[in-house]
Amino acid sequence: MKVIMQPIEMVARFNEQGIPCPVKFKARFEGVPVVISIDKIILKTEEKLAGNRMIIFRCQSVINGLLKVFELKYELNTCKWFLAKM
């Protein structure tokens, strides 16, 4: 399962300062929608990609019995979520 910058549907919590924390998301793998709950956020960083500020979350979850590490990106200007790497 290899993914590069796929837009996703996200359920997230926001703190009082408006910073998001991902909870679970829905993505398509080989055309099939799959809901993945985030078990742990390993790292949170910020980057600028083509002038757009993005918050990067390196996360882990158990998917089909295997521990998977993946990256989620939140684009601050558009409020869109992306599955960046899996």
Buried (B, 14 or more C-beta within 10 A) or exposed (E): EEBEEEEBEBEBEEEEEEEBBBEEBEBBBEEEEEEBEBEEEEEBEEEEEEEEEBBBBBBBBEBEEEEBEBBBBBBBEEEBBBBBBB
